[in-house]
Amino acid sequence: MICLVSFLCAGCSTPGQSEEPPEESIVVFKALPLPDLFVDIPEIYEKTSSDAYKEFYICEDASIIITEDSRQSGYASVKDYSVQALSEYQQMTSSLNLFNYETIRGVYDVYILEFDYTLGEGDEQLRLTCMTGYLTDGKSMYIITCKSGTDTYQNYRDGFLQVMKSANIAR
């Protein structure tokens, strides 16, 4: 439960007020500590760590977090897994609005959910928007979470989508 709260809040401490979209130059990082998953992370992101995550990427108020769940066996499909994950988000947030879902076809299909949510109450509310991608190799579920403040999300969305499209599992 604590890990999920950290997951919801990571990279959202101080919203940036960038007027222009960030440059989209790409550099490839191996998504450690997941040796089998490769993704392209935009160069503007800085690799960092926290108590909750050994490694993740941040740029102003945006973050990219990559995790693995090897306990996926209880789910019939990637979509079923994502529905359960969204349900867990709903339990931890003040409000949640799913506004897009799609599948990016590739060697490993990536099922993507886009949603915004609110943490906290009253004057202490934090509004975030998230693009989360789910893909599996049949043994593990890989989760790529890209998020930022709702006000700045459109500045990062193209880069987030590029991260999702680049996801590849080593064979």
C-alpha positions in Angstrom: 0.0 0.0 0.0 2.8 2.4 0.9 4.6 1.5 -2.3 1.4 2.4 -4.3 1.2 5.8 -2.6 4.9 6.4 -3.4 4.1 5.3 -7.0 1.3 7.8 -7.3 3.4 10.7 -5.9 6.8 10.1 -7.4 8.1 12.9 -9.6 5.2 15.3 -8.7 6.7 17.6 -6.1 6.9 20.9 -7.8 5.0 21.4 -11.1 7.0 23.2 -13.8 5.4 26.0 -15.8 7.1 25.3 -19.1 5.4 27.1 -22.0 7.2 25.2 -24.7 7.2 21.4 -25.2 10.6 19.9 -24.3 12.9 18.8 -27.1 12.4 15.2 -28.1 15.9 13.9 -28.6 16.0 10.3 -27.5 18.7 8.3 -25.8 18.3 4.6 -25.1 18.6 3.4 -21.5 18.3 -0.2 -20.4 15.5 -0.2 -17.9 17.4 -1.4 -14.9 16.8 -3.3 -12.6 14.8 -5.1 -15.3 17.4 -6.7 -17.5 15.0 -8.0 -20.0 13.1 -4.7 -20.8 14.5 -2.0 -23.0 12.8 1.5 -23.5 13.8 4.7 -25.1 13.9 7.5 -22.5 13.9 11.1 -23.8 17.3 12.7 -23.2 15.7 15.5 -21.1 15.0 13.1 -18.3 17.5 12.5 -15.5 18.0 9.1 -13.9 17.4 9.2 -10.1 16.3 6.9 -7.3 14.3 6.9 -4.1 13.4 4.7 -1.2 10.5 3.3 -3.3 12.3 2.9 -6.6 15.9 1.8 -7.3 15.7 3.8 -10.6 13.3 6.1 -12.3 13.5 9.2 -14.6 12.4 12.8 -14.0 12.1 16.1 -15.8 10.6 19.0 -13.9 7.3 17.6 -12.7 7.2 14.6 -15.1 8.4 11.1 -14.2 8.9 7.8 -15.9 8.8 4.7 -13.7 9.3 1.2 -14.9 8.3 -1.8 -12.7 7.9 -5.5 -13.0 5.3 -7.8 -11.5 6.1 -11.5 -11.7 2.9 -12.4 -9.9 0.7 -11.9 -13.0 -0.6 -15.4 -13.1 -4.1 -14.5 -11.8 -5.0 -12.5 -14.8 -6.3 -13.8 -18.1 -4.9 -10.9 -20.2 -2.9 -7.7 -20.0 -6.2 -5.8 -20.2 -7.5 -7.7 -17.1 -4.3 -6.8 -15.3 -4.7 -3.1 -16.2 -8.3 -3.0 -15.1 -7.2 -4.3 -11.7 -4.4 -1.8 -11.5 -6.8 1.1 -12.4 -9.1 -0.1 -9.6 -6.2 0.1 -7.1 -5.6 3.7 -8.3 -9.3 4.5 -7.7 -9.0 3.3 -4.2 -6.0 5.5 -3.5 -7.2 8.8 -5.1 -9.8 11.4 -4.4 -11.0 11.2 -8.0 -10.0 9.4 -11.2 -11.0 9.9 -14.8 -10.0 7.4 -17.5 -10.0 9.3 -20.8 -8.1 7.0 -23.3 -7.1 3.4 -23.7 -5.4 1.8 -26.7 -3.1 -1.0 -27.8 0.2 -0.3 -29.5 0.8 -3.4 -31.7 4.4 -4.8 -31.9 6.4 -7.9 -31.0 5.0 -7.3 -27.5 1.7 -5.4 -27.6 1.6 -2.5 -25.1 -1.8 -1.8 -23.6 -2.0 1.8 -22.6 -4.3 3.7 -20.2 -4.5 7.5 -19.9 -6.2 9.0 -16.9 -6.1 11.9 -14.6 -6.5 11.7 -10.9 -6.5 13.9 -7.7 -4.6 13.2 -4.5 -5.6 14.9 -1.3 -8.5 17.0 -0.3 -9.4 20.8 -0.3 -6.4 23.2 -0.7 -4.0 20.2 -0.5 -5.1 18.6 -3.8 -2.6 17.5 -6.3 -3.9 16.9 -9.9 -1.9 14.5 -12.0 -2.3 12.9 -15.4 -0.8 9.5 -16.2 -0.1 7.3 -19.2 0.5 3.8 -18.1 1.6 0.9 -20.4 1.4 -2.8 -19.7 3.2 -5.5 -21.6 4.1 -9.1 -20.8 6.4 -11.8 -22.0 4.1 -14.5 -20.4 6.2 -14.7 -17.2 6.2 -11.1 -15.9 4.1 -8.0 -16.4 6.1 -4.9 -17.1 4.5 -1.6 -16.2 5.7 1.7 -17.6 4.2 4.7 -15.8 4.6 8.2 -17.2 3.0 11.1 -15.4 3.1 14.8 -14.7 1.0 17.5 -13.3 -2.3 17.8 -15.2 -1.5 21.4 -16.3 1.8 20.3 -18.0 0.8 16.8 -19.2 0.4 17.9 -22.9 4.0 19.1 -22.9 5.2 15.6 -22.2 2.6 13.4 -23.8 4.4 12.9 -27.2 7.6 11.8 -25.3 5.5 9.5 -23.1 4.0 7.9 -26.1 7.4 7.4 -27.7 8.5 5.6 -24.6 5.6 3.3 -24.8 6.2 2.6 -28.5 9.8 1.8 -27.9 9.2 -0.9 -25.2 10.9 -4.1 -26.1 11.6 -7.3 -24.2 14.9 -9.1 -24.8 14.4 -12.7 -26.0 
